[in-house]
Amino acid sequence: MSSTQENEKPTESRTGRNKQRYNSKGERLVAGVVPLTEDKRFVMLIQSTRRKGWVLPKGGWESDEECAEAAEREAWEEAGICVRIDYDLGDIPETRAPKKNAKDKCLYRFFEATVTRQEDMWPEAHKRERQWMTFAQAKDALATRPELLEALSRCTMCR
């Protein structure tokens, strides 16, 4: 992300799914980050808005952006962080049963990222808490989300 883009962060989250990408199986494509401190000792998790508990910043990959750009955008909207993408952690299929149909199933693409800046105000600050955690704390917090746990296990964070 260019420094100009970094300084012009949107104050509201994108909404709707009119630009949402789906693959040939009808799975919604989701991009996210495993946001780490520079020393890789801590990962930032955010509170889920749909269910209790903690999650990694993630969201729909839209048709007007590259996957890594979507991951950076989600990090900003949901966690109020600017990140440097370090590694592509690959695709992670959702293992939970879809709620209603195939479009409820997701294919995740996570990126390991270093947090370069953390802001006090961000688009979803009013509805999300964020917290730095150790690997063990994050592993426990993500225990019911196998796809997020897999992303955490693929990163190079200190264990």
C-alpha positions as CSV (number, residue, x, y, z in Angstrom):
1,M,0.0,0.0,0.0
2,S,1.4,3.4,-0.9
3,S,1.9,6.0,1.7
4,T,-0.7,8.1,0.0
5,Q,-3.3,5.3,0.4
6,E,-2.2,4.8,4.0
7,N,-2.9,8.4,4.8
8,E,-6.3,8.4,3.1
9,K,-7.9,5.5,5.0
10,P,-11.7,5.3,4.6
11,T,-13.7,6.1,7.8
12,E,-16.5,3.6,6.9
13,S,-16.4,-0.1,6.1
14,R,-17.6,-1.4,2.7
15,T,-21.0,-3.0,2.9
16,G,-23.0,-5.3,0.7
17,R,-22.0,-8.2,-1.5
18,N,-22.5,-6.8,-5.0
19,K,-18.8,-6.9,-5.7
20,Q,-18.2,-10.1,-3.8
21,R,-16.1,-12.8,-5.6
22,Y,-17.1,-16.5,-5.7
23,N,-15.2,-19.4,-7.1
24,S,-16.6,-22.1,-9.5
25,K,-17.9,-24.1,-6.6
26,G,-20.0,-21.2,-5.4
27,E,-17.8,-20.6,-2.4
28,R,-17.4,-17.0,-1.2
29,L,-13.8,-15.9,-1.4
30,V,-12.6,-14.4,1.9
31,A,-9.2,-12.6,2.5
32,G,-7.7,-12.0,5.9
33,V,-4.5,-11.4,7.8
34,V,-2.6,-12.9,10.7
35,P,-1.4,-9.6,12.1
36,L,1.8,-9.9,14.1
37,T,4.1,-7.6,16.0
38,E,7.5,-6.9,14.4
39,D,9.2,-9.4,16.7
40,K,6.5,-12.1,15.9
41,R,5.7,-12.6,19.6
42,F,2.1,-11.3,19.5
43,V,-0.9,-11.6,17.2
44,M,-3.9,-9.3,17.2
45,L,-7.3,-10.8,17.4
46,I,-10.6,-8.9,17.1
47,Q,-14.0,-9.6,18.6
48,S,-16.5,-11.3,16.3
49,T,-19.6,-9.2,15.6
50,R,-21.8,-12.2,14.8
51,R,-20.9,-14.6,17.6
52,K,-19.1,-14.4,20.9
53,G,-15.3,-14.9,20.8
54,W,-12.3,-13.7,18.9
55,V,-11.4,-13.9,15.2
56,L,-8.7,-12.8,12.8
57,P,-9.4,-9.8,10.6
58,K,-11.0,-11.1,7.4
59,G,-13.8,-10.4,5.0
60,G,-15.0,-10.7,1.4
61,W,-12.6,-10.3,-1.5
62,E,-14.2,-7.9,-3.9
63,S,-14.0,-7.7,-7.7
64,D,-12.2,-4.3,-7.8
65,E,-9.2,-5.4,-5.7
66,E,-6.4,-7.9,-5.5
67,C,-6.6,-10.5,-2.7
68,A,-3.8,-9.0,-0.7
69,E,-5.4,-5.5,-1.0
70,A,-8.7,-7.0,0.3
71,A,-6.8,-8.5,3.3
72,E,-5.2,-5.1,4.0
73,R,-8.5,-3.3,3.7
74,E,-10.1,-5.8,6.2
75,A,-7.3,-5.3,8.6
76,W,-8.0,-1.5,8.5
77,E,-11.8,-1.7,8.6
78,E,-12.1,-4.4,11.4
79,A,-8.9,-3.8,13.5
80,G,-7.7,-0.3,12.8
81,I,-4.3,-1.4,11.7
82,C,-2.1,-0.8,8.7
83,V,-0.1,-3.8,7.8
84,R,2.8,-5.0,5.6
85,I,2.0,-8.3,3.9
86,D,4.9,-10.7,4.5
87,Y,3.7,-14.1,3.3
88,D,0.8,-15.7,1.5
89,L,-0.4,-18.5,3.8
90,G,-2.5,-20.1,1.0
91,D,-6.0,-21.2,0.7
92,I,-7.9,-22.7,3.6
93,P,-11.2,-24.4,2.9
94,E,-14.1,-23.9,5.4
95,T,-14.8,-27.2,7.2
96,R,-18.0,-26.2,8.9
97,A,-21.2,-27.2,7.2
98,P,-22.8,-24.3,5.2
99,K,-25.8,-22.6,6.9
100,K,-28.3,-22.7,3.9
101,N,-26.5,-23.2,0.6
102,A,-23.1,-23.4,-1.1
103,K,-22.9,-19.6,-1.1
104,D,-22.7,-19.6,2.7
105,K,-19.5,-21.7,2.4
106,C,-16.2,-19.8,2.2
107,L,-12.7,-20.4,0.8
108,Y,-10.2,-18.4,2.9
109,R,-6.9,-16.9,1.8
110,F,-4.8,-15.6,4.7
111,F,-1.6,-13.5,4.7
112,E,0.9,-13.2,7.4
113,A,1.4,-9.5,8.1
114,T,3.4,-7.2,10.3
115,V,1.4,-4.3,11.9
116,T,3.1,-1.0,10.9
117,R,0.5,1.3,12.5
118,Q,-2.4,1.0,15.0
119,E,-5.0,3.8,15.1
120,D,-7.4,4.7,17.9
121,M,-10.3,5.4,15.5
122,W,-11.2,3.0,12.7
123,P,-14.4,2.1,10.8
124,E,-15.5,-0.7,13.1
125,A,-14.2,0.7,16.4
126,H,-17.7,1.2,17.7
127,K,-18.5,-2.6,17.5
128,R,-15.2,-4.4,17.9
129,E,-12.5,-4.8,20.6
130,R,-9.0,-5.9,19.7
131,Q,-6.4,-7.6,21.7
132,W,-2.8,-8.7,21.4
133,M,-2.3,-12.3,22.3
134,T,0.5,-14.9,22.5
135,F,0.3,-17.9,20.3
136,A,-1.1,-20.1,23.1
137,Q,-3.7,-17.5,24.0
138,A,-4.7,-17.1,20.3
139,K,-4.8,-20.9,19.8
140,D,-7.3,-21.2,22.7
141,A,-9.3,-18.2,21.5
142,L,-9.7,-19.7,18.0
143,A,-10.3,-23.3,19.1
144,T,-13.8,-23.3,17.7
145,R,-12.8,-21.9,14.3
146,P,-10.7,-24.5,12.5
147,E,-10.0,-22.3,9.4
148,L,-8.7,-19.5,11.6
149,L,-6.7,-21.9,13.7
150,E,-5.1,-23.3,10.5
151,A,-4.1,-19.8,9.4
152,L,-2.5,-19.2,12.8
153,S,-0.6,-22.5,12.6
154,R,0.8,-21.7,9.2
155,C,2.3,-18.4,10.3
156,T,5.9,-17.9,11.5
157,M,4.8,-16.5,14.9
158,C,6.9,-17.4,18.0
159,R,5.3,-20.4,19.7
